[in-house]
Amino acid sequence: MPFVCAILSAALFALSIPFSKILLTSISPLLLASVLYLGGGAGLLILSLIGKKGKEASIEKKDIPYILGFIICGSVLAPVLLLKGLSLFNASLSSLLMNLEIFFTALIAIYLFKENSSKRLWIALCIMFASAGIISFDFELSGLRLNAGALFIILGASFWGVDNNLTAKVSIKNPIFLSAVKCLAGGAVNLCLALFLNQEILINIKPILGAMLLGFLSYGLSLSLLVFAMRKLGALRAQFLFGLNPFIASAVSVILLKEPLNLKFALAFSSALTAVVLMLSEKHSHRHFHEKITHSHRHIHDEHHKHVHDKNNIEYEHAHEHTHAELTHEHKHFPDSHHKHKH
């Protein structure tokens, strides 16, 4: 299930690149970023109101710094930088360049949050970095020139890398609520900035409605599915699957926008795809030790949740504070909230 959620999240987010490119002809990057996120947040808020209650863990005070961090990085700065870059750059190449989100997510997860790495992973990251170099530089008679649009997209990808790691820290909490807060807060901040900068707000209602629908699908619903995947797979592994979105987006861009296929695109696409395949084929299994821990999140009773309730053992998904006893065992696993051990 978490793998399906991550792949569906990737497909929905992929739609945002080509369709945002179209919307940028009538809406500025800052205003479009605000409308996309407000649309995503509004849709998720409706889903949270009509959905089932009582199955998710509540937000705690210790979660607030992570929430503020991923709002600023992931829903205020990153989308504006991406859309600014997209307004200056080819959509299909922009899509492939967004693979750097995985690159930055991996570096932060490994060096700051101590997620495990492997030789296969490092080879994949090097190939991904080389692919980004092919995309970002224009080869001219006078030498190499960094494309301005590519630079904005790289900066956006770096902020989403920070965002992914911060989001993973609270991913065991309600994904729809977290995503709604992220979208609404980011959209509101960017709308205020657009108003402050005197950007035109009263424009044709059709692109605004289109942007809100796109925002619900590509930012709101996609983000909610990704947060759910992160709680099961960890930030890095969920991002590997989400990393399929650039290939979907580039294919849709070529078909929808009739963008040309050239040698640069072919080299970037093949190298980036090789990197993602290497990442997805990685397997991780060893004997590991679980320390005693008490926390609250949605769960079922499996090999990591064998506690007994006051009355009858509950077999369906539920949320409450529970304690994990010390445990040593071996199985295939990902760096999720229950597997943050050292290697």
Sequence and secondary structure as in RCSB ss.txt:
>XXXX:A:sequence
MPFVCAILSAALFALSIPFSKILLTSISPLLLASVLYLGGGAGLLILSLIGKKGKEASIEKKDIPYILGFIICGS
VLAPVLLLKGLSLFNASLSSLLMNLEIFFTALIAIYLFKENSSKRLWIALCIMFASAGIISFDFELSGLRLNAGA
LFIILGASFWGVDNNLTAKVSIKNPIFLSAVKCLAGGAVNLCLALFLNQEILINIKPILGAMLLGFLSYGLSLSL
LVFAMRKLGALRAQFLFGLNPFIASAVSVILLKEPLNLKFALAFSSALTAVVLMLSEKHSHRHFHEKITHSHRHI
HDEHHKHVHDKNNIEYEHAHEHTHAELTHEHKHFPDSHHKHKH
>XXXX:A:secstr
 HHHHHHHHHHHHHTHHHHHHHHTTTS HHHHHHHHHHHHHHHHHHHHHHS  S S    GGGHHHHHHHIIIII
IIHHHHHHHHHHHS HHHHHHHTTHHHHHHHHHHHHTS     HHHHHHHHHHHHHHHHHHEEEETTEEEE HHH
HHHHHHHHHHHHHHHHHHHTTTS HHHHHHHHHHHHHHHHHHHHHHTT   S  HHHHHHHHHHHIIIIIIHHHH
HHHHHHHH HHHHHHHHTTHHHHHHHHHHHHH     HHHHHHHHHHHHHHHHHHT   EEEEEE  EEEEEEE 
SSTT     SSS   S EEEEEEE  EEEEEE  SSTT     
